[in-house]
Amino acid sequence: MAERMKSPAMIIPAAARDSESARLRAFGATVPEGGVVLERPWDPPYTRRSFVVPQAWLRRRAGDSVSADALALDLPVLSAVMERAYGGWETARRRGWNWEKWFADWSAALRAHAGQRLAMNDAFEPMKQFMAFQLDNHTTIPLRFPSFGSGSSSAVIAGSPSATCSDVSMADGRHVALDPSDPAQRPRRARRWNSAAGSLEPVTYLSLPTNRGIPTSIRCGNESFAMTPVWPRDPDSNVPADGAARDHAVRALSGDSVDAQKLLTSKPVAASSPAPSAMAFAMLPPPR
């Protein structure tokens, strides 16, 4: 902590802070004394102005590598932000995840490469470990590498299971265990449009990270139910070449207009379900 507090890397230069204030004033905004961006926005005590950085930082593209030393300085900040803003923090802790040990191990791994630059996959390997543990469909980090995004997929279940669901079989033969104590890993009921019947029909579906694979069946109690992926939708499936379905498959359900394209490619909408957890990360000093 003392090393981080002393590091110039954790200070936003006056020129960058002044530039951000000038940008806001150009829009007619009244900027408070000292500007909007703090000199040390990552230091406690945390306020509503903490973690605010110049907008120009948000447009920077991540490189192919990161300084192990710089990332190690960021970890205490990341921990503080995740504890306050990540919706899955307590869920993971209740399920046995040791946040303190995870961050300590990550920090130790980075210290072992002091003075080096690491490929993103190596530097953020602990995030992959956590995403494998936390099946919440939304855990990710804002890097441009596909391996760090969980993605979102949904599959309709052929039936309406009443028993607890514990396992999903994938097309490649793997199995993904479900934690029945985690609401995000339970099947949900919804209603979707049936164009043949001209009405909404009840369905039961499960959402899970795309990087787990393609689900084919789910085990609930002593029964197994087939699953049909519905999202992401295959753009080449069931779409007539002449576009007739797009022109005529939508009926007015109310006085509001309906976007046919969105309806044809939409996944089921839950009538009532807990909000999925989402990860919020601090805007840390840009990788160097």
ABEGO torsion letter per residue (X at the ends): XAAAAABAAABBBAAAAAAAAAAAAAAGBBBBBGEABBABAABOBBBAABGBBBAAAAABBBBABBBAAAAAAAAAAAAAAAAAABAAAAAAAAAGBBAAAAAAAAAAAAAAABGBBBBAAAAAAAAAAAAAABBAGABBBBBABAAABAEBBBBBBBEBBABBBABBBBAAGBBBBBBAABAAABBBBBBBBBAAAGBBBBBBBBBBBAAAEBBABBBBEABBBBBBBAOBBBAABGBBAAGAAAAAABBBABABBBBAAAAAABBBBBABBBBBBBBBBBBBBBBX
